[in-house]
Amino acid sequence: MSFTLIGKHEKDSRANRDGYVNAMLEMMEADPTIMHVDCDLEGCINTGKLAKAFPERTINAGIAEANAMGIGAGLCATGKNVWVHSFGCFASRRAFDQAFMSCAYAKLPVHVLGSDPGVCAAYNGGTHMPFEDCALYLSVPGSVVVDPADMAQTYALTKAITASGKFSYMRLIRKGFTTVYADGSEFELGKGVVLKEGKDVTIIASGIMVDEALKAEETLAAEGISAKVIDMHTWKPLDEELILASAKETGCVVTAENHNVTCGLGSAITRVLAKNCPVPVEMVGVEDRFGQVGAESFLREEYGLTAAHIVEAAKAAIARK
């Protein structure tokens, strides 16, 4: 694992989806077994590039997500290394039975890609806003569940998952994103990344909340509070060793996720801590609510997904020590 932290909190002009597409183009060039199945969303995540370069290995299953999972399973059963994409709401809720039975239960390592996770669905609204997608895939025995923060991490983890031989689910921010890592950074599945060292509180975040955690660390530092910041890009398998070591070091934990806290990263981390190292935990995320229409900036405030909310949670956790 080798990474360079940018930490400037700047929006990138590129589309994050190209982290996936560029990785796939390189891998498909080198490995004729790699394939992509889409659900009539090639324009949404730019996988038209894959169809143009490798038309015989890029399949548009149409707006038929359950069928797309079946296609992915069938291809995988014949020795292909397959990714299946749809919006996160459809890749999870709509096609979960087929993903579970046809792929995972059948021991076929299909890689599911769910785009527009959580509030990133923005103006597509509550019907398209998955706050429970990772919860479903966390429940699959032996699954890998990943929530990348930016384009560099999406690129690296796409390659890592493809090489894993594991049934997996990866979230995908489609367009605008805040740069956290420099291009060329490398990451290991199941291994969290320590971005900042600290002694008063541990903040564990993933996806769009990683940059918010870094901003929160700066605010806390200005107030004399030392926060350790961890990017837990892999929710399963979870880096329990890092979680426990950090909890023992700081004595309290804050989790931050673009997901329902009742069944996501925070609950997974709390389960580990409750069994092995009980410490105060505060969870920043969606509190058992449905999505709604709005700009992402509005939705982040509405659902408490900001640096300010992490700062508040950190102070609450410290007070409970």
N, C-alpha and C positions, 0 to 999 in steps of 0.2 A: 504494500500500500504506500503510495507516494502522492502527495497533493500539495498544491500551493493555494493558500487562502487569499482571496482578493479583499473582501471585507470593506468595500467602499459603498455598499448599499445602493448601487446604481443599476437602473434598468438596462438590460441588454437590447440592442436593436435587432438582434436575430430572433428567429422563431425557435423555441425550445424543442419542438417536434423534430427539427433537423438533427438533434443529437441522436435520436433513434434512427432516422433515415440514413444519416451518414455512416453510422456504425453498421447498419444492415447492408448498405451498398458495398462496403469493404469486405464484410464477411461473405456475402453472396458471391462476390467475385472470386473469393478464395475457396469456398466450400459449396459444391453443387447440391448438397442436401438441404441447405437452408431455404425456407420458404416463408412467405407472408400471406395471410388471409385477412381480407378487410370486409367491412360491412357497409359498402357504398359510401365510405368516408375517406376515400383516397385524396380528395381535395382538401379535407380538413386537416390531415396530418402529413400532407405532402408525399404520401407513398405512391403517388403517380410516378415519381422518379424510379421507384422499384419496378413498377409495371413496365415502364419504358425500357429500362436496362435489362430486366429479366422477366419478360412477359410469360414465359412458361412456368415460372416459379412464384408468380404473384396472382392471387385469385381474389376476385371480387364476388363475395357470396350474396351481395345485395342486402336489403334490410331484412335479414333473417338470421339473427344472432345465434339462436339455438342450432340452426343448420350449420352455421360457420364453425361452431365448436365441434360438430360431428365431422365436418370436413377436415378440421385440424387433427382430430383424433385418428381419422382414417389415414391421412398422410403420414402422421407420426408412426402409425402401426406398420407402415411400409418402409420405415427407416429415414424419414425426413425429419428435419429439425425445424419445428413450426412455431411461428408467432401468429396469434389471432387477435385482431384489434376491433374494438368498438368504443363508443363513449363509455366512461366508467359505469354509468347507471345501467347500461344495457349489458356490458361485459360482466357485470356482477349479478344484479337482480334478475334480469330477463333470462340470461343463459346459464345460470348457476347450476341447475340440475344436470345439464349436458356437460358442463365443465367438470363437475364432481364425478358423475358416473362414467361418461364416455372417455374422459381424459384421466383424471387422477385415480379413480377406483380401478381403472383398467391398467394402471401403471404406465401411462403414456405421458412423457414429460413435455406436454404442450405449454407454451409460454403465452399467457394472456396479457394483453395490453389494454388498460382502461384510461382513456384520455379525459381531460377536464374534471379532475377530482375535486370534490368539495366545492368551495366557493369559486373555484376557477371556472365553473360552468356559467357564472355571471348571468347574462341576459337570457340564457336558455331556461333559467328558472328552476323551481323546485322539482319538477318532473325529471330534470336532467342533472340534478345536483346530488351526487352520491356522498353521503356522510357515513355509509355503512359498507362500502365496497370491500375495504380491507378486512372488516369483521368477518364477512362471509368467507373470504379466502384464508384467513387465519384459522378457520375451523376445519380446513381440509387437512387430513393427516399427511405429514411429510412435505407440505407445501413451502414455497419460498415466497415471501411478500415484501415488496420493495417500494419505497416512496422517495424518489430522487429530488434533489433541491434545485438543480439547474442543468444547463445544457452539457457541461463537461461531465457531470455525474451521470446524467442520462446516457450519454455516449458510452462511458466506461462500464456502467452496470448492464446496459444492453448486451455488451460483449461478454460480461461475466455470466449473466443468466443463460445466454445461448450456449456457453461452454459447460454449464453446470450439470446438465442431464437431469434436472429436477422440474417437476410441475411447478409453475410459478405464476405470480400476478405482479405486474408493475404498473404503477400509476404514471401518467404522462401529462405534464403541463404542456398545453399545445403551443401557445404563442408567447406573450410577454412574460418575462421572468427577471428576477434580480440575480446578477452574477455573484456567486459565492466562491467558486473555484476557478483557477486558471485552466485553460484548455490543456489537455495532456495529463491531468490529474488521474490517479488510479485508485480504485477502491476494491475492497474484498467483501464479498457477500458474508453477512453474519458478523461483521466487525465494525463497531461504531468508530467514529472519528472524533478525537478530542481537538476542539478548535481553540479553546481558551482554558487555561488552568485557573483554579480558584479554590478557596477554602471554606467559604461560608454557605454556599448552596450550589447544587448541581442542576443545570438546566439541560434537559434532553429533548431534542426537537427533530423533526424530519420535514422534508418537502419545503413548502413555502414558508414554514415557520422557522427554518434554520436562520435565515437572515434576520427575522424578527428577534430571535434569541440573541443573536450577536449585537443587535441594537440595544436590547434590554441589558446585556452585560455592560455596555458602555455607560448607560444611564446609572446602573447600580454602582459601577466603579467610581463615578463622579460623586456618589454619595458615601463612598467608603466601604461598600459591600463588594466582596470578592466572589465572583460567580464562575464556576466551571461550566463550559458549554460543550455539549456533545451532539454531533449529528448522528442520529440513529437511523440511517437510511434503510437498513434492513430490519423489518419488524419481526420477521421469522425466517431463519432461526435468529433469536434475539441474543445479543452480546451480553449474557448474564454476568460474565466475569467483570466486564467494564462497569456495568451498572452497580454491582455490589461493591467493588473497590471504590467507586466514586461516592456512593452513599456512606460508606464507612469514613471516608475522608472528610466529607462536608457535613454530614449529619442530617441532611434534608434534600428533597428532590422536587423539581418542577418539571412536568412534561408538557409539550406543546405540539399540537397536531391539527391538521385541517380535516377533521374527522370527528365523529361522535365519540366523546370520551367514555361512554358507558361500555364500549366494546372495541376499543382501538389500542393505540400505542400506550396510552396512559394506564389502561386496565391491565395490559400485558406486563408492563414494568412493575406496577403495584403488586401483581401476583407474585413476581419474583422476590420483591422486597419483603412482602408479608411473610413469606416462608423462610427467608434466609437472613434478612437484616431489616427489621421493622424500623422505619424512620418516617417523619412527617412527609406527606406527599400532597402537592397541589397540582391539579390537572387543568391546563388551558386548552380549550377546544370547544366543539359544539356540544351544548348541553341538551341532548335529547329533543332535538327540534327538526322539523322539516326545512327544506331549502325554500328560497323565494327569488324573484326576479330583482336584479339590481346590478350596479357596477361593482366590480370586485372590491374596490376601495371601501364602498359603503358596506358590503357584506362582511368584510373583515372586522369592521367596527361593530356591526350588528351582532355578530356571533362571537365577539371577544377574541379575535385572532390577531392581536397586535402586540408590539413590544411593550406598550404600557400595561397591558393585561398580564404579561409575563413578569414585569417588574412588581406589580401588585401581588401576584401569586408568590414570587420569591420572598417578599417581605413577610407574607402570611406564613410561609413554610418555616422561615427562620424564627419567627415568633413562637412557633409551636415546639421548637427544639427543647 
